[in-house]
Amino acid sequence: MATYRRIQYEGQCQIYALVKAGNTQAEIGQALGFSQGAVSRELARNRG
């Protein structure tokens, strides 16, 4: 069974900075050590 790691506040800030820089979700996930799906869920969860 896969383990779940919560994306901490610092990771969330990095995700949004990388999105603003024009990186894809897959690139962001690879750079931060999360899956593309985790990045996608984080972005969907926190859109305002």
C-alpha positions in Angstrom: 0.0 0.0 0.0 1.3 3.4 -0.9 2.1 5.9 1.8 0.5 9.3 1.8 2.6 12.4 2.4 0.8 15.6 3.1 2.0 18.6 1.1 3.2 21.1 3.7 2.8 24.9 3.4 6.3 25.3 2.0 5.5 22.8 -0.7 2.3 24.5 -1.5 4.2 27.8 -1.9 6.7 26.1 -4.2 3.9 24.6 -6.3 2.3 28.0 -6.9 5.6 29.7 -7.7 6.4 26.9 -10.2 2.9 27.2 -11.8 3.4 31.0 -12.1 6.7 30.3 -13.8 5.0 28.2 -16.4 6.0 24.6 -15.4 3.7 21.7 -16.0 2.2 19.7 -13.2 4.4 16.7 -14.1 7.5 18.9 -14.0 6.5 20.3 -10.6 5.7 16.9 -9.2 9.1 15.5 -10.3 11.0 18.5 -8.9 9.3 18.3 -5.5 9.0 14.6 -5.2 5.2 14.3 -5.5 3.1 12.7 -8.2 1.5 14.7 -10.9 -1.9 13.7 -9.4 -0.9 15.1 -6.0 0.0 18.4 -7.6 -3.2 18.4 -9.6 -5.3 17.7 -6.5 -3.5 20.5 -4.6 -4.2 23.0 -7.3 -7.8 22.0 -7.6 -8.3 22.1 -3.8 -6.9 25.6 -3.4 -8.2 27.5 -6.4 -10.1 30.6 -5.3 
